[in-house]
Amino acid sequence: MVARGQHHTAERRVLPPRRTDLERRAGERRLELISLEQERRDQAERRHATDRRHPAGRRQVEVGHHAQLAVLVVSQHDEAALRVRDLLNGAAPDRFAVAAAAPNESPARLARGGVDVVLLAVSLSERRGFATFTELRALAPTVPFLFLSNSKDERHGLEALRAGAQDVLLNSELDGERLARALRHAIERNRLHAALLDLALVDELTGLYNRRGFLTLATRDLRVARRGDETLLVAFADLDDLKGVNDSAGHAGGDRALRDTASLLRRIFRDSDLVARIGGDEYAVLVRHAGPESAGVLAARMERQVRDFNRRAGRPYQVSISLGFAAHKASTLDSVAGLLDRADRALYRDKRRKHDKG
């Protein structure tokens, strides 16, 4: 994300979303409830023996011949996580590792990665419970979430499912076998759902998000940015004279130029920025935490990267990319689509400027 006036490297956003690069570590770890500080100490002790970097998504830990699944229980009460631990330990010893976090601590814990599934032991009838769920799901969209509830009110359960929860489990009906099965099924359903979403949201030619993917994820980012009073920046990019490339190098050459443009955009923008091909020769990028100098810095970086690429790549065509920018405070922004339209108009001003120069 763009710090005030700068464009720093941030946590990586891989396209399509990271779901299959599961990192494993050797060694047996008994099922236990561990605090955040205990987890940090445990990681520090093992860092010399194995790479501890995990994506902000699912993790699997090798235990003998079985994959140990990491469960994060989010609750204000320690008893909830202790019960989950005891139930899973009785039903499936050494198959689950349970960690606990209070709602206010859970975003930081989840952002560190290494979580396979989240159990939210919060009240479905309280607004704060759904606010915690929404925030965590935005941080880790590839992780499945289940609610543990004392309420039999189906209205709240349906609301949770419509909001994206995998399941709602009643404490009064819960036993170890049922809980273990629900966790495993939620992880598998989430994996299959993620694969289907990739097919719907990712551009096959470039590997970037498509227009639907961009608007879907950008809308989610907008909701998160409103809470932090962030400034959002949308860049609209266009590969100049694609028809000319097709005429001179054939449609295979045109496809290559589109992939070249996608590669250049990945280099120019941070891996945490949302980059998409939204149709034909048009691309869009969403940048959060934008500063007043961000557009100028990015435009200059684009010019350098394109110039260097054309000098080194040896293509039978010259890549030329026009850029338009639009920035707005997220708290007063109605939709990403409006910001995208403003950036589109700015792009055509850039195209006219290029045309007038030469």
NUFIPA-395779 format. One record per residue: y, x, z of N, C-alpha, C, CB in turn. Coordinates in steps of 0.02 Angstrom, whole numbers, plus 50000, padded with zeros to 5 digits. Glycine has a CB too. Layout:
N
YXZYXZYXZYXZ/...
END
This chain:
358
499415004150000500005000050000500625004350000500004995350060/501165001749976501755005749967502145005950031502195003149910/502215011750062502645012450120503365011950098502505019050158/503825011150145504515010250127504755015950083504945009650190/504875014550020505155019449974504655024349947505685023150007/504025023749964503535028549940502915024849918503355033749994/502455028549887501845025449862501265029849883501855024649783/501015028549943500505032949973499815030749955500585033150047/499345035349961498635033649954498425029550013498195040049947/498045024250001497815019750054497065018750048498195012950052/496815014550092496095013350091495875010650023495895008450147/495315012849999495105011749930494895004549917494535016349913/495155001649863494894995249838494544996649773495474989949828/493894995849770493494997449712493414991149671492805000449731/493434991749605493354986149560492744987249516493984985149517/492284982549513492254976549552492164978049627491704972149527/492244972949671492234974249743491604977649765492314967749781/491684982149816491114985849841490634981149877491324991349888/490014981049851489514976949884488834980449885489464970149850/488734985049838488054987749831487994995049854487844987249760/488544998549868488515005449888488395005849964489155009349869/487785004149985487635003950056487445010950081487064998850071/487805013350132487665019950159487175019250217488325023450181/486695023750216486185023650268486225029850311485485023050237/486015029350374485935035350415485255035250448486495035850469/484965041250459484295041650488484345041450563483935048050465/483775040150596483745040150668483675033150696484345043350697/483365032550752483235026050782483755024650835482525025750814/484005018350834484505016350883484285009750913485205015650849/484175009650980483935003551011484474998251010483695004951083/484274992151013484734986451012485124986451077484354979751002/485794986551072486204986751131486884983851115486264993851159/487214981551166487904979251160488354985151175488054973351208/488784986851128489194992851135489924991051127488984998251085/490344993951168491054992651164491364996851109491394994151231/491994995651094492334999451042492365006851060493034996751031/492525008251123492565015351143491885018651140492845015951214/491365015151158490685017951154490505019351081490175013351186/490695014951036490545015950966490895022250940490765009850924/491515023150960491885029050937491565035550962492625028750960/491355035451026491025041351053490365042651017490915040651128/489995037251005489355037950970489445040950901489005031150965/489965038650866490095041250799490295048550801490645037150765/490705050450850490935057350855490345062150867491445058150911/489865059950908489295064150924488845065250863488895061050981/488825060350818488375060950761488705063450697488065054250747/489375064350699489735065950637489515072650608490475066050650/489305077450652489095083950627488445083550588489035088850684/488045078250601487385077850569487375073650506486885075150617/487855069050498487825064550440488515061950424487345058750453/488615060150362489255057350340489335050350369489305057250263/489885049250406489965042950441490445038150405490215044150510/490635039850345491105035450310490745029350285491445039150252/491015023350301490725017050279491245012950244490425013250339/491065009350193491535004650162491674998950210491265001950096/492244995350198492424989750241492014983650221493184988150235/491374984350224490924979050206490264979850242490804978850130/489714978950207489074979050239488814986050249488574975150200/488444986950303488114993250317487404991850337488484997350372/486954996250319486274995650343486075002250375485784993650286/485715001850430485505007750468484745008050466485765007450541/484495013850447483765014650440483445015450509483595020650395/482975011050526482615011450589481875011050572482835005750639/481545016850574480845016950555480785014550483480425012450601/480405009150472480315006450405480755000350393479585004550394/481214998850440481614992750435482354994550431481474988150494/482734990150400483454990950396483764987250454483734988450329/484124990950497484434987950555485114984950533484524993150613/485234978850550485844975350529486354975350586485684968150507/486984976850568487514977250617487854970450624488034982650598/487844967750684488134961150699488744962050743487614956450733/489314959350723489914959450763490034952550792490534961850721/490034952050859490164945650893490894945650915489684944650954/491274940750891491984940150908492054934550958492414938850844/492274936351019492334931351072492784934151127491644929451100/493094929551163493484931451222493024932851282493984926051240/492404930851277491954931151335491364935851320491694924151353/491244940551365490694945251356490014941751355490704950451411/489974935951390489334932551395489064930451326489394926451439/489514928851280489284926751214488914932251178489884924451172/489184938351179488854943951146488214945951182489314949851141/488224945551249487624947151287487054942351270487764946951363/487224935951261486704931051243486434932451174486984923951247/486864934051127486644935651059486184941751061487254937051013/486374946751099485944952651104485254950951131486274957951149/485244947051185484604945351216484164941151169484714941651282/484474936451135484084932151089483784936251032484524926651060/484184940651003483944944650947483444949950970484524948050911/483554952651028483084957651055482394954551067483354960651119/482404948251089481764944951102481414942951038481874938951144/481784941050986481484938550925481334944050875481924933450893/481754949150871481674954350820481904961050848482074952550755/481504964050891481704970450921481854975750868481144972950968/482394979450879482584985050836482794983050766482024989950832/482914976650753483134974550687483884973250684482754968350667/484214972350741484924970850743485274975350794485034963350760/485864977650776486304981250822486914976750834486514988350793/487044975150896487564970350913488154973850944487294964950962/488744972550918489374975150946489824969150962489724980150897/490284970151008490734964751029491454966751020490594962851102/491874961751007492594962951002492954956551019492794965350930/493494957151056493924951351069494294949551005494424952851127/494524943350998494864941350937495444945950917495124934350944/495844948150965496414952450948496204959450929496894952751006/495594961550948495334968150930494924968050866494924970950987/494704962150846494214961650792494474964050724493984954650786/495124963050705495334965650640495264973250635496054963850628/495454976850687495394984150686494664986250682495734987250748/494234982650720493514984350718493224983050650493134980350771/493384977350620493094975750555493364980250500493234968450538/493994982250505494294986650455493954993450453495044987550468/493634995450508493285001850509492635001650469493125003950581/492404995650453491794994950413491164995350454491785000250360/490594995550418489954996050452489714989750484489985001350502/489944983850460489734977450488489384973450434490344973550517/488784970950450488404966950402488554959550407487674968050412/488694957150467488804950050476489234949050540488124946150481/489654943950539490094942450596489914935650624490854942650575/489834935350691489734929150728490374927650766489114929550776/490684922050750491304920050783491144915050839491814917050732/491154917450900491024913050958491704910650984490624916751014/492054906850942492714904250959492704896650948493274907650917/493154893150980493164885950975493374883550906493634882951027/492984879050878493154876250813493734871450817492544872750783/493874868850876494404863950883495094867150895494254859250941/495104873750903495744877250916495984880550852495654882450972/496634879950840496934882850780496834890450779497684881250776/496854893550838496794900850840496124903250814496894903350912/495594899150826494934901050801494914901650726494414896150824/495214896850691495234897050619495704902450594495424890350591/496244903650631496704909050611496354915850614497334909050656/495954916950666495574923150671495084923750613495194923450738/494744918350598494264918350543494604919950477493914911550538/495164916850463495534917950401495754925250395496144913350396/496004927950449496234934850448495664939750436496584936550514/495104938650471494534943250463494234942650394494004941750517/494194936650368493894935750301494324939150248493814928350285/494984939150257495424942550210495314950150213496154940850224/495164952650273495054959850281494384962050251495074961750355/493884957750256493204959650233492904953750196492754961750293/493124952450135492874946650098492144947050079493284945650036/491844953050082491144953750063490664952950123491024960550032/490944951750183490524951050243490434943550258490844954650304/489814941350271489704934350289489924932850361488964932450280/490174926750372490404924550437490034918150458491174923250437/489824917850521489524911850549489894910150614488754912850563/489934903750629490234901450692489674899750741490694895350680/489784901650804489384899250860489814894050896489164905050909/489554887950903489974882550928489624878550982490174877950872/490024875851028489764871151078489874863951057490094872451146/490244862951004490434856250982489954853550930491144856150955/489764847150938489344843850888489754839650839488824839450923/490404840450842490854836750797490774839550727491594837250821/490484835650681490344838050614490974839450574489914833150577/491534836150593492154837250556492364844550559492714832850583/492324847450620492514854450628492024858950590492534856350702/491384857350593490894861350557491004861350482490194858950572/491144855450454491284855050383491914858850364491354847750361/492414858550408493034862250394492904869750392493554860750448/492474872150437492294879250437491934881250373491864880950498/491464876950351491094878450290491554878350229490514873450281/492014873550227492484873250170492934879350169492894866950173/493074882150228493494888050233493134894450215493784888650302/492464894050205492094899850183491574902450231492554905250169/491474899150289490954901350335490274899950305491024897850403/489784904250319489114903350294488734897850331488734909850298/488864897150396488494892350436488854891250502487764894750448/488694885550535488924884150602488304882850645489424877950604/488214886950696487614886550739487824883650807487284893550748/487444878650830487574875650895487234879550950487344868350896/487614881451001487334885251056486754881551089487864886951107/486824874951094486304871051129485644870951092486554863851139/485644872451027485034872150987484784879150967485144867950925/485094884250994484964891050969484404894351007485594895250974/483964897550970483464902050999483454908450956482754898751002/483084913350979483094919850945482854919650873482664924650983/482304916150861482044915750793482534912350746481374911950792/482834906950769483304903350727483924907550714483504896650760/484164911050764484754915250755484604920950706484984918050822/484044924450716483874930050672483804927650600483224933450695/483474921950590483384919250523484064917350492482914913150524/484504914250531485154912250506485574918250485485534908250560/485524923650522485904929750505485644932850440485864934850562/484974933450435484684936350374484844932050313483934937150382/484774925550320484904921050263485644921250243484694913850280/486094921650293486804921950277486974928250238487224921650341/486684933750257486814940050222486564939650150486474945950258/485974936850140485694936450073486084931450030484954934350075/486264925650058486674920850020487344923850001486784914450061/487634927450047488284930550033488234935749977488564933750096/487684939449977487584944449924487524941149856486954948749939/487124935749852487044932249789487694928949767486494927049794/488054926149814488694923049798489184928249772488994919449860/489184934249803489634939549781489474941749709489594945549828/488824942049693488624943849625488864938749575487874944649621/488814932349592489054927049548489814927349540488844920249574/490164928749595490894929349591491104935049545491194930249660/490734940549548490884946149504490864944049431490404952049517/490354940049415490284937849345490884933549326489644933949336/491144929649373491694925049358492384928349361491674919249405/492454933649401493114936349416493254943249385493194936949490/492754946249353492834953049328492824953249252492294957649357/493284957149223493314958049151492764962849129494004960749129/492334960549084491744964449065491934970849028491294960249021/492454970748988492624976548947492884982348989493134974748895/493334980949036493674986249073493414987249144494414984749076/493064982349171492854982849241493394980949290492624989749256/493994979149266494524976649309494404969249323495234977749277/494784966549371494774959349379495054955949317495164957249442/494824949749304495124945849251495694941549280494584941349216/495974937149239496544933149263496354928849323496814928749206/495774925649319495554921549376495474925749438494894917949359/495164931649431495074936049488495734938249517494674942049468/496214939849473496874942049497497214936549537497314944149438/497244930449510497594925049544497234923149608497654919049498/496564923349608496184921649668496324926549724495434921449653/496264933049710496354938049762497084939149779496044944649740/497524938549730498244939249744498494933649789498644939449679/498234927649780498424922149824498204923349895498124915549798/497604926149902497374928049969497814933450000496644930449966/497994938549959498434943849984499114941050003498504949249931/499354936149966500004933049982499984929850051500184927849929/499444926450067499404923250134499424928550189498754919150139/499084934050179499084939450229499774942650232498544944750213/500094943750175500744946950173501284942750206500944948450101/501224936150203501724931850235501744933050310501574924450221/501154934050341501134935150413501474941650433500414935150438/501444946650389501744953150404502444953850376501314958550378/502734948550348503404948750318503464954550268503944949350373/502954955350226502944960850178503324958950114502224962750161/503514964050077503784963150010503224964449960504394967749997/503114959649915502614960449863502944962549798502224953949853/502594966949762502824969149696502274967649645503004976849697/502454964249591501994963149537502224967049476501934955549520/501764970849447501904974549385501514971049329501694982149391/501864969849274501554966849214501554972349161501934960349190/500964974049136500894979549088500614976949023500444985149116/500804980248968500584978048902500434984148859501134973548867/499854984248828499684989648781500044988348716498904990048770/500514992648699500924991548639500524992448575501514996448639/500644988048526500384988548459499614989048456500684994448424/499274984648493498544984548489498314982948418498264979348539/498684978648383498494977048314498494983348270498964971848285/498994987548280499024993748242498434998348257499664997448256/498224998548320497645002648338497014999748306497565002948416/496944993148308496364990048275496354991448200496364982348287/496944991248169496974992448096496804999648079497674990748070/497015004348120496905011448104496245014148129497465015448132/496015011648187495405014548218494845009448224495575017148286/494935003348198494414998248203494424994948271493735001348189/494034989448275494034985748338493694989748394493674979148329/493224994148377492934998448429493475003048457492355002648400/493925005448413494475009548437494955005448480494855012548378/495074999048461495494994748502495204993648571495604988248467/494544992548573494214991748638494284998048680493474989948629/494225003748647494305010048683495015010748710494125016048638/495505008748671496205009148694496315004548754496685007248637/495994998748754496054994248812495734997348874495714987448796/495165000748864494865004148922495285010148944494145006448905/495585013648896496035019148914496625016548956496305022548850/496895010848937497445007948975497225006249046497715001748939/496635003249052496375001749119496295008049161495694998049113/496045013349130495955019649166496635022549188495585024749123/497125022149145497795024649162498095020649220498265024349101/498005014149219498275010049273497935011649339498195002549257/497295013149337496945014949399497235021449427496185015749386/497415026149383497695032449407498405031549433497695037649351/498785027349401499495026649417499585022749483499865023049361/499195017549491499245013549552498715015849602499155006049537/498835014149665498355016149716497725012049710498655015249787/497175014549737496545011049734496565004649776495975015549758/497035004149822497094998049863497484992549827497434999649928/497824994249772498204989149735497724984949693498734992549690/497924978849680497514974149642497684974649568497614966849668/497224977549529497344978849458496894974249417497204986349440/497184971049365496804966249326497004966449252496894959149353/496534964949209496684963449139496694955849134496164966749089/497274953049121497334945749126497284942349058497994943949158/497154946249005497044943148940497284947648884497384936548937/496874948448833497074952248774497294959248792497634948748738/497924960848776498194967548790498644967548852498584970148730/498584962548895499024961748953498664963249018499314954748955/499014966549063498744968549128499244966649182498584976149130/498994965649243499434964249299499194968149360499454956649315/499674970049403499514973849464499914970849521499664981549456/499584969649578499924967349638499954973049688499574961149669/500544974549712500664979849761500954976749824501134985449732/500644977849880500904975549944501324980949978500334973249991/501734978950026502174983550063502624987350015501754988550105/502894984049966503314987449917503994989249947503424983049854/504254995049927504904997249949505404996749892504885004249976/506054997949906506564997249855506485002149797507244998149885/506145007749808506075012749756505405012449720506165019649785/504975007749740504285007649714504255006949639503895002049747/504645002149611504615000949539504825007249500505064995049520/505355010449521505575016549486505065022149491506225018849514/504765022949549504255028249558503655026849513504035028549632/503445020649510502865018849470503005019449395502625011849486/503595017549374503775018149303503785025449281504465014849290/504065029749324504085036949308503375039849306504515040749359/502955037649353502265040049354501895037749291501905037449417/502015031649270501705029049209501895033349149501905021849197/502535034849143502775038749086502435045549084503535039549088/502385048849142502065055449144501325055049127502145058549214/500975050149155500255049549144500095047949070499955044149189/500475043549040500365041848970500505047848926500805035848949/501045051448940501205057348900500655062548905501875060248922/500415063848966499875068748975499235066448942499755070049050/499085059948947498475057348916498495058348841498375050048934/499035056548809499085057148736499035064348713499735054048712/499265069048755499235076048736498525078748742499705080148781/498145076348792497485079248805496905075448776497395079748878/496955068848766496375064648751496105065548680496545057548762/496535067248633496305068148565496085061748531495745073048564/496395056148549496235049848517496565049348448496455043948562/496285045248403496605044248338497195039548341496095041548288/497415037848401497995033448412498375036148472497775026048424/499005034048478499415035748535499465029648581500125038148512/499285030448644499345024948692500075024148713498895026148754/500315018048710500995016448734500945010148776501495015548674/501225010448837501175004848884501875002848906500725006748945/502034996448899502654993748926502534990848995502954988448878/503044991349038502984989049107503564984549125502934994949155/503424979249163503934975149193503774974049266504004968449156/504284973749309504174973149381504554967149409504384979549418/504274964149461504624958949499504404959549571504464951749471/504894959649617504764960249688505054954349725505054966949716/504724952549781504964946749819504674947049889504774940049784/505054944649938504804944050006504244938850007505364942150055/503674940650035503104936150035503254929750074502494939550064/503654930350127503784924550170504154918950134504174926650231/504514920550080504894915450043504614914449972505624917450040/504014916949960503724916449893503234910549891503354923049874/503334906049844502904900149839502214901849811503234894949796/502184906049759501544907649727501594914349692501344902149678/501024917449682500994923649644501134922349571500304927049652/500954916549546501054914949475501794915349457500784907949459/502234913049501502954913549488503184920749483503344909849541/502944924949527503124932049526502844935349463502854935549589/502254933349442501954936049381502374934249320501234933349372/502634928149319503064925949264503704930049261503224918549270/503994931449318504604935649320504454942649295504884935949390/503884945449315503704952149291503574952149216503084954749329/503294946649190503174946049118503834946249080502804939449102/504344942749105504994942849072505304949749074505474937749104/505204953349131505454960149136505104964749087505374962849207/504454963649075504084967649027504384966948956503344965649026/504544960948937504814960048869505514963048862504834952648851/505874963548918506504967248915506364974648902506914966348980/505834977248932505644984148921505424985248848505074986348969/505064980348821504854980848750505464980848704504374975048732/505944976548717506544976448675506924982948679507004970648695/506944985848741507284992248749506944997648707507294994348823/506274997748708505905002748668506035001648594505155002248682/506054995348573506164993748502506864995948481506074986148490/507354994848523508044996748506508125004348503508534993748557/507735008048543507785015248543507445018348482507475018148607/506985014648453506675018248399506195015048359506385023648421/
END
